[in-house]
């Protein structure tokens, strides 16, 4: 199907332009015994996938004809890739998080309420930055209200800057992939982490 350049330009103007794959922000939680901040993690994040969702179904016979009917859904795990710096802080961050799941020293298995944390992925509008200081302040206020038993959903995703965003609920690093070392002189190390989560929701 052919369209004129003018039609494509009109659609781009009406929709705010084309979405760019490099315009994104990931917001990960603080983990005890680590010094890595959300801002640092986001800078080191090379790529991330926005999860999908598949409806599970079974074939139901109505009369002589079968029809697929849904009875639930399954969701994809989320994979992120990070650059590794010389202090290996990003790997230590995820190792400490996994220790909350299953401590490698004591072999103590944690509770999901302790290690499951919300993770946010934001696709940004082109040319706009993300205010991490405002996110941190909003999270602190939300935590205080939750502590007081006040259930208010504070919108700190800055919808004016986020064109699409999802939140992974009760997420944790299920897999920390191996890092391959070679004799190549110009290769950068990267770390791939796969997150399991209870479900994701649009924000």
C-alpha positions in Angstrom: 0.0 0.0 0.0 1.5 3.3 -1.1 1.2 6.6 0.7 2.5 10.0 -0.3 5.2 11.7 1.8 2.8 14.4 2.8 0.4 11.8 4.3 3.2 10.3 6.3 4.3 13.7 7.5 0.7 14.6 8.5 0.4 11.3 10.5 3.8 11.9 12.1 2.8 15.5 13.1 -0.6 14.4 14.4 1.0 11.5 16.5 3.9 13.5 17.9 6.5 12.0 15.5 8.0 8.5 15.3 8.9 6.7 18.5 12.7 6.2 18.8 14.0 3.0 20.3 16.8 4.8 22.2 14.5 7.1 24.1 13.8 5.1 27.2 14.3 5.1 31.0 14.3 2.2 33.4 13.7 2.9 37.1 14.9 0.1 39.4 14.7 0.0 43.2 17.4 0.5 45.8 18.8 -2.7 47.1 20.4 -3.0 50.6 24.3 -3.3 50.7 24.6 -1.6 47.3 25.7 1.9 46.3 24.2 1.9 42.8 21.6 4.6 42.2 18.7 4.5 39.8 20.3 7.2 37.7 23.5 5.1 37.4 21.6 2.0 36.5 19.6 3.8 33.8 22.8 5.2 32.3 24.3 1.7 32.1 21.2 0.1 30.6 21.9 -0.7 27.0 18.6 -2.2 26.1 15.3 -3.5 27.5 12.2 -5.1 26.2 8.7 -4.0 26.9 6.9 -7.2 27.9 4.1 -8.7 25.9 1.0 -10.6 27.0 -0.6 -13.7 25.5 -4.1 -14.9 26.1 -4.2 -18.6 26.9 -7.1 -20.4 25.3 -8.7 -23.8 24.6 -10.9 -25.1 21.9 -14.6 -25.3 22.7 -17.0 -27.1 20.5 -20.2 -25.4 19.9 -22.5 -27.5 17.7 -20.1 -28.8 15.0 -17.7 -25.9 15.0 -14.8 -25.3 17.3 -14.0 -21.9 18.7 -10.9 -20.7 20.7 -12.0 -19.2 24.0 -9.7 -17.6 26.5 -9.3 -18.8 30.1 -6.3 -16.7 31.3 -3.1 -15.1 30.2 0.7 -15.5 30.4 3.3 -12.8 30.3 6.9 -12.6 29.0 9.9 -12.2 31.3 11.7 -8.9 30.8 15.4 -8.9 29.8 17.7 -5.9 30.3 21.3 -5.6 29.2 23.8 -3.3 31.1 27.3 -2.1 30.5 29.8 -3.3 33.1 32.2 -0.7 34.6 35.6 -1.5 36.2 34.1 -1.6 39.7 31.5 -4.3 38.6 29.0 -2.4 40.7 26.1 -3.3 38.4 26.7 -7.1 38.8 27.1 -6.6 42.6 23.8 -4.8 42.6 21.9 -7.8 41.0 23.8 -10.3 43.1 22.7 -8.6 46.3 19.2 -8.5 45.0 19.3 -12.2 44.3 20.6 -12.8 47.8 17.2 -11.5 49.0 15.6 -14.3 47.0 18.0 -17.0 48.2 21.0 -16.1 50.3 24.0 -17.8 48.9 25.8 -17.9 52.3 22.9 -19.0 54.6 20.8 -20.7 52.0 17.8 -18.8 53.5 14.9 -18.5 51.0 13.2 -15.1 51.3 9.6 -14.0 51.0 8.4 -12.5 47.8 7.2 -9.4 49.7 10.8 -8.8 50.7 12.6 -9.4 47.3 9.8 -8.6 44.9 10.0 -4.9 43.9 8.3 -2.8 41.3 10.3 -1.9 38.2 9.3 0.8 35.7 10.1 1.1 32.0 9.3 4.4 30.3 9.4 5.1 26.6 10.1 8.9 26.4 8.9 11.5 24.0 11.7 12.6 21.8 13.9 15.3 23.2 12.7 15.2 26.8 14.7 14.2 29.9 13.6 12.2 33.0 13.7 13.8 36.4 15.2 11.2 38.7 15.2 13.5 41.7 11.5 14.1 41.4 11.0 10.3 41.1 13.0 9.7 44.3 11.0 12.4 46.2 7.7 11.0 45.0 8.7 7.5 46.0 9.6 8.7 49.5 6.2 10.4 49.9 4.4 7.3 48.7 6.4 5.1 51.1 5.5 7.4 54.0 1.8 7.3 53.1 1.8 3.5 52.8 3.5 3.3 56.2 0.7 5.4 57.6 -1.9 3.2 55.9 -2.9 5.9 53.4 -3.4 4.2 50.0 -2.8 6.9 47.3 -1.3 6.1 43.9 1.1 9.0 43.3 1.7 9.5 39.6 5.4 10.0 39.4 5.9 8.7 35.9 5.6 12.2 34.5 3.0 11.5 31.8 3.9 14.7 30.0 7.3 13.1 29.2 6.4 9.4 28.9 4.7 8.4 25.8 4.3 4.8 27.0 5.2 3.1 30.3 4.8 -0.2 32.1 5.3 -1.2 35.7 6.5 -4.7 36.6 4.9 -5.7 39.9 6.9 -7.8 42.4 9.8 -8.2 40.0 13.1 -9.8 40.8 16.2 -10.8 38.8 15.5 -14.5 38.0 18.7 -15.0 35.9 22.0 -13.2 35.9 23.7 -14.4 32.7 27.3 -15.4 32.5 29.8 -12.8 31.2 32.2 -14.0 28.6 35.8 -12.8 28.8 38.0 -12.9 25.7 41.4 -11.8 24.4 39.8 -9.2 22.1 41.3 -5.7 22.8 38.3 -3.6 22.0 35.3 -5.4 23.4 33.1 -3.9 26.1 31.6 -6.2 28.8 27.9 -6.3 29.2 25.6 -8.1 31.7 22.2 -9.5 30.7 19.6 -9.9 33.4 16.2 -11.6 33.1 13.4 -10.5 35.4 10.4 -12.5 36.6 7.3 -10.6 37.8 3.8 -11.2 39.0 2.3 -9.1 36.2 2.8 -5.9 34.4 0.4 -2.9 34.1 0.2 0.2 31.9 1.2 3.4 33.6 
